[in-house]
Amino acid sequence: MAVSVPKRLFKNAVDRNLLKRRIKESYRLSKHEMYDFLKEKNLKLYLLIQYTQEDMKDYGVIKSSMFTAFEKLRQEIMKQEP
């Protein structure tokens, strides 16, 4: 898993690092569900999370967005199954 926050959007390193910490923490708290699903399907996943919003979101918004993204990813994987 990798996290990217573009310097183009956030000039200050403090802001980029804060967003990266928020993303990593929300990933850490929700990854077990995705790991269990992937293990059940016998799949491996390389994940790059890139922050594309132009304003800084608080932790609650990032956490709910991470949950939504994992749900969409899970649904896409289920569609790919024969």
Secondary structure, DSSP 8 states (H G I E B T S, - for coil): -EEE--TTT--SHHHHHHHHHHHHHHHHHHHHHHHHHHHHHT-----EEE---SS---HHHHHHHHHHHHHHHHHHHHHH--
